[in-house]
Amino acid sequence: MTVAVSPKRTALLAAARERILVLDGAMGTMIQGLEYDEAAFRGERFRDFHRDLRGNNDLLILTQPKAIEDIHAHYLRAGADIVATNTFSSTSIAQADYDLSGIAYEMNLEGAKLARSAATRVSAEDGKPRFVAGAIGPTNRTASISPDVSSPGFRAVTFDDLRKAYGEQINGLLDGGADFLLVETIFDTLNAKAALYAIAEIAEARGIDVPVMISGTITDNPAGCCRGNCPRLSGIRSATPGPSPSASTARSAPRICAPTSPTSAGSPTR
């Protein structure tokens, strides 16, 4: 099926041709600075909930929406062109740790609305276009590695589990007004593939063009970096048509990936 290029993609690429677009900073540290206690995380809606909720930053979308929207606005006023929704852990898989899988769609819907509201508000102040990235985190499960060293073939999550959970998240982000989707902080390329598969499915079902950005993380574990996992990130770019910017972050990559010589053994590069 041929789908027309979306106005959102056109606007994003047009802005990128004019200048370097700046993505906002960390949401978690900004939330930590608010020093919310358990009651603040619960809000009125979850006052009598049976589980501790402090630390579930994504839940603040529903219980402290003004604070989250204000953080988005602060970043935009500081010069950010793009704000990412506070939905890093807003999948049914990740929220299962808090027994809140059932509100995953709502979290993404409302999270995108908050970011959209902040972008609209700040754009009205200075006339500059702003963009909302629907943040899709890696979940707290890996499809490629067993969590049980005694059972290497075991998986805590399947590709289909991830596809379904990501699909629910993606629908919420798009319905809430995200301009594009950000598959971020990839530590398992199979998880990322499930996210991209879900995006392709939903884009086809809706008959829309969905711009996608990808960011990956490279750990300081040689098994994760030097066995060929890192270069595969570049191959993910071809999963969606059109420009799909990708980025990666690395820690200590020169020390890990450089060949070890007899003279350098025992003296790792800092």
Backbone torsions as a table, in degrees:
resi	resn	phi	psi	omega
1	MET	NA	129.5	178.5
2	THR	-88.5	127.1	-178.6
3	VAL	-118.8	134.7	179.0
4	ALA	-66.6	146.6	177.3
5	VAL	-62.1	132.6	-175.6
6	SER	-73.3	149.2	174.5
7	PRO	-58.9	-31.0	-179.8
8	LYS	-65.8	-41.6	177.1
9	ARG	-64.6	-43.1	-179.8
10	THR	-60.5	-44.8	-179.5
11	ALA	-66.7	-40.1	-179.8
12	LEU	-64.7	-45.8	-179.2
13	LEU	-68.5	-35.0	178.4
14	ALA	-64.3	-43.4	178.5
15	ALA	-65.3	-38.0	-179.2
16	ALA	-67.7	-28.2	177.5
17	ARG	-72.1	-25.6	-177.1
18	GLU	-85.2	-33.1	-174.7
19	ARG	-160.3	167.2	171.8
20	ILE	-73.3	125.8	179.5
21	LEU	-87.8	134.9	-175.2
22	VAL	-103.2	126.3	175.4
23	LEU	-88.3	149.1	-179.4
24	ASP	-64.4	176.1	-179.9
25	GLY	-95.9	-163.4	-174.4
26	ALA	-68.5	137.4	175.2
27	MET	-84.4	-39.4	-174.5
28	GLY	-59.2	-43.6	-179.0
29	THR	-68.3	-33.9	176.5
30	MET	-65.5	-40.1	178.2
31	ILE	-67.1	-40.7	178.2
32	GLN	-59.4	-35.6	179.9
33	GLY	-64.5	-20.4	178.4
34	LEU	-76.4	-18.5	177.1
35	GLU	54.9	46.9	178.7
36	TYR	-71.2	141.7	174.8
37	ASP	-96.2	-176.1	-178.1
38	GLU	-57.9	-41.5	-178.5
39	ALA	-62.8	-37.6	179.9
40	ALA	-67.7	-38.9	177.8
41	PHE	-66.4	-37.6	-178.6
42	ARG	-71.0	-41.6	-173.9
43	GLY	63.2	-173.3	179.4
44	GLU	-70.7	-38.1	-175.1
45	ARG	-61.8	-39.1	-175.1
46	PHE	-111.6	26.0	-176.4
47	ARG	-55.7	-38.9	-176.2
48	ASP	-107.1	21.6	-178.3
49	PHE	-65.0	148.3	-171.8
50	HIS	-81.2	-6.3	-179.3
51	ARG	-119.9	151.3	171.0
52	ASP	-65.7	137.9	-175.2
53	LEU	-119.6	-6.8	179.4
54	ARG	-61.5	132.3	-177.0
55	GLY	102.1	-13.6	176.5
56	ASN	-85.2	79.7	-172.9
57	ASN	-59.0	-33.4	-178.5
58	ASP	-66.4	-28.2	-179.7
59	LEU	-64.3	-24.1	179.4
60	LEU	-62.5	-18.6	173.3
61	ILE	-55.2	-37.3	-176.6
62	LEU	-95.8	-31.8	-174.7
63	THR	-98.8	-23.4	177.2
64	GLN	-137.4	58.7	-173.6
65	PRO	-62.5	-35.7	-179.1
66	LYS	-63.5	-40.0	-179.7
67	ALA	-63.8	-41.5	179.8
68	ILE	-67.6	-43.7	178.6
69	GLU	-63.4	-37.8	179.4
70	ASP	-65.3	-36.9	176.7
71	ILE	-62.6	-44.8	175.8
72	HIS	-56.4	-47.0	-177.3
73	ALA	-64.3	-38.2	178.9
74	HIS	-61.0	-43.8	179.2
75	TYR	-64.1	-41.2	-179.7
76	LEU	-65.5	-41.4	179.0
77	ARG	-69.2	-25.2	178.4
78	ALA	-79.0	-7.2	176.2
79	GLY	123.6	-1.2	179.0
80	ALA	-69.2	139.8	174.1
81	ASP	-93.8	-24.6	-175.4
82	ILE	-130.0	133.3	171.6
83	VAL	-116.2	137.0	177.2
84	ALA	-95.2	137.4	-179.9
85	THR	-62.6	154.2	-179.8
86	ASN	-84.2	57.7	-172.3
87	THR	-127.2	26.2	-176.9
88	PHE	-54.5	-37.9	-177.6
89	SER	-114.0	24.1	-175.4
90	SER	-91.2	49.5	170.3
91	THR	-112.2	157.5	178.0
92	SER	-61.7	-29.4	179.3
93	ILE	-67.5	-50.5	-178.7
94	ALA	-69.1	-38.6	-177.3
95	GLN	-74.5	-9.7	176.3
96	ALA	-61.5	-25.9	177.9
97	ASP	-61.9	-24.2	-179.8
98	TYR	-110.3	8.1	-174.8
99	ASP	59.4	36.7	-177.9
100	LEU	-122.7	26.3	-179.7
101	SER	-58.9	-30.9	-174.8
102	GLY	-69.6	-12.6	-179.5
103	ILE	-111.0	16.8	-177.5
104	ALA	-59.7	-45.8	179.8
105	TYR	-60.6	-44.7	-178.7
106	GLU	-61.3	-41.2	178.4
107	MET	-57.5	-46.0	-178.1
108	ASN	-70.1	-40.5	177.6
109	LEU	-58.9	-52.7	-176.6
110	GLU	-72.1	-32.9	177.6
111	GLY	-63.1	-41.9	178.0
112	ALA	-67.6	-36.9	179.1
113	LYS	-63.8	-40.6	179.2
114	LEU	-63.6	-45.8	179.0
115	ALA	-64.3	-39.8	178.8
116	ARG	-63.4	-41.9	179.3
117	SER	-63.4	-43.0	178.6
118	ALA	-64.1	-42.5	-179.9
119	ALA	-63.3	-43.1	179.5
120	THR	-64.5	-42.2	-178.1
121	ARG	-64.2	-46.5	-176.9
122	VAL	-73.8	-34.5	176.7
123	SER	-62.7	-35.0	178.6
124	ALA	-68.2	-24.5	-178.7
125	GLU	-77.0	-37.4	-174.9
126	ASP	-124.7	-4.1	175.9
127	GLY	81.2	1.2	179.5
128	LYS	-87.2	138.7	176.8
129	PRO	-69.0	141.3	176.2
130	ARG	-126.0	154.5	-175.9
131	PHE	-127.7	148.8	179.1
132	VAL	-111.4	122.8	176.7
133	ALA	-99.4	123.2	176.2
134	GLY	-78.2	107.6	-173.5
135	ALA	-78.3	126.5	179.2
136	ILE	-121.4	105.6	-178.0
137	GLY	-80.4	173.5	-174.0
138	PRO	-79.6	-5.0	-170.0
139	THR	70.7	175.5	178.7
140	ASN	-102.1	25.1	177.1
141	ARG	-130.6	150.7	176.7
142	THR	-120.3	133.2	-178.4
143	ALA	-85.3	-11.1	-173.1
144	SER	-100.9	-19.2	-172.2
145	ILE	-129.5	141.9	176.3
146	SER	-79.4	136.0	175.0
147	PRO	-79.3	-4.7	-177.8
148	ASP	-113.7	110.5	-176.4
149	VAL	-65.3	-22.2	179.8
150	SER	-85.7	-6.1	179.8
151	SER	-138.9	77.4	-173.6
152	PRO	-62.4	-19.7	179.8
153	GLY	-86.6	-8.2	-178.5
154	PHE	-75.6	144.8	174.5
155	ARG	-130.6	134.8	179.9
156	ALA	-77.9	-12.9	-180.0
157	VAL	-151.0	149.5	178.1
158	THR	-104.5	164.1	176.8
159	PHE	-57.3	-41.7	-178.3
160	ASP	-68.5	-36.4	175.0
161	ASP	-58.3	-46.4	-179.2
162	LEU	-65.2	-44.0	-179.8
163	ARG	-57.3	-44.8	-179.0
164	LYS	-67.1	-43.9	-179.7
165	ALA	-65.1	-43.6	177.3
166	TYR	-64.3	-37.2	179.6
167	GLY	-60.7	-43.1	177.3
168	GLU	-61.8	-43.1	179.4
169	GLN	-64.2	-45.2	-178.1
170	ILE	-61.9	-43.1	178.4
171	ASN	-59.7	-42.0	178.7
172	GLY	-64.3	-43.5	-179.6
173	LEU	-63.8	-43.3	-179.8
174	LEU	-68.3	-41.3	179.3
175	ASP	-65.6	-27.4	-179.9
176	GLY	-84.4	-7.8	174.4
177	GLY	108.2	18.3	176.7
178	ALA	-64.2	138.8	178.9
179	ASP	-78.7	-34.8	177.5
180	PHE	-153.6	174.7	-177.1
181	LEU	-113.0	137.2	-179.3
182	LEU	-116.3	103.7	174.9
183	VAL	-83.8	106.3	-165.2
184	GLU	-119.7	156.3	174.9
185	THR	55.0	48.9	-179.0
186	ILE	-67.3	125.4	171.0
187	PHE	-115.7	-9.5	178.8
188	ASP	-137.8	114.1	-176.2
189	THR	-67.8	-20.5	176.1
190	LEU	-72.4	-38.3	172.8
191	ASN	-59.4	-44.2	-179.9
192	ALA	-62.9	-38.8	178.8
193	LYS	-62.3	-38.8	177.6
194	ALA	-63.3	-40.6	177.9
195	ALA	-63.6	-44.7	-179.4
196	LEU	-66.9	-35.4	176.5
197	TYR	-63.3	-43.6	178.9
198	ALA	-64.1	-40.2	177.7
199	ILE	-61.0	-45.1	-179.2
200	ALA	-62.9	-41.5	178.6
201	GLU	-60.9	-47.3	-176.7
202	ILE	-70.0	-40.0	177.9
203	ALA	-60.5	-41.3	179.1
204	GLU	-67.7	-43.3	-179.1
205	ALA	-63.9	-36.3	-179.3
206	ARG	-87.1	-14.3	-177.6
207	GLY	67.4	40.4	-176.7
208	ILE	-126.1	161.1	174.1
209	ASP	-98.7	120.4	-177.5
210	VAL	-115.3	107.9	174.7
211	PRO	-62.5	144.9	-177.1
212	VAL	-134.1	136.4	170.4
213	MET	-119.6	151.4	-177.4
214	ILE	-131.7	134.4	170.7
215	SER	-127.4	139.9	-179.2
216	GLY	-122.8	157.3	176.4
217	THR	-120.9	137.3	179.7
218	ILE	-111.5	118.7	-177.0
219	THR	-79.7	171.6	178.7
220	ASP	-92.3	22.6	176.4
221	ASN	-96.5	117.3	-178.2
222	PRO	-55.1	-32.8	-179.0
223	ALA	-64.2	-30.1	-178.4
224	GLY	-86.4	-24.6	-172.6
225	CYS	-102.2	-36.1	-169.1
226	CYS	-100.6	1.1	178.5
227	ARG	-93.7	5.3	176.3
228	GLY	107.3	2.0	-178.7
229	ASN	-70.8	-38.8	-174.8
230	CYS	-61.1	-50.0	-178.2
231	PRO	-61.3	-22.0	-178.5
232	ARG	-65.8	-19.2	178.1
233	LEU	-59.1	-37.9	-179.1
234	SER	-64.6	-30.1	178.7
235	GLY	-71.3	-24.0	-180.0
236	ILE	-66.1	-26.7	-177.4
237	ARG	-56.1	-31.3	-176.2
238	SER	-80.0	2.3	-177.7
239	ALA	-71.0	-23.4	179.4
240	THR	-125.5	143.7	180.0
241	PRO	-70.8	154.2	176.7
242	GLY	82.0	176.5	-177.3
243	PRO	-63.9	127.9	176.6
244	SER	-134.5	90.4	-176.8
245	PRO	-58.2	144.9	176.3
246	SER	-133.6	156.7	179.3
247	ALA	-148.9	159.0	176.0
248	SER	-140.9	152.0	175.0
249	THR	-119.6	143.9	-177.3
250	ALA	-136.9	148.6	173.4
251	ARG	-121.1	126.9	174.2
252	SER	59.0	27.2	-177.7
253	ALA	-58.6	-41.5	179.7
254	PRO	-59.6	-41.1	-178.7
255	ARG	-67.4	-37.5	-174.1
256	ILE	-78.9	-46.6	-169.2
257	CYS	-90.6	-14.2	178.1
258	ALA	-73.1	142.2	178.0
259	PRO	-63.6	144.8	-179.3
260	THR	-91.7	129.7	177.2
261	SER	-105.2	160.2	179.6
262	PRO	-55.7	-35.0	-176.9
263	THR	-76.7	-22.7	-177.4
264	SER	-96.3	-8.1	-178.9
265	ALA	-60.1	132.5	179.8
266	GLY	83.0	-1.4	178.1
267	SER	-129.1	73.4	-176.9
268	PRO	-62.6	143.4	177.0
269	THR	-67.9	135.9	178.6
270	ARG	-93.4	NA	NA
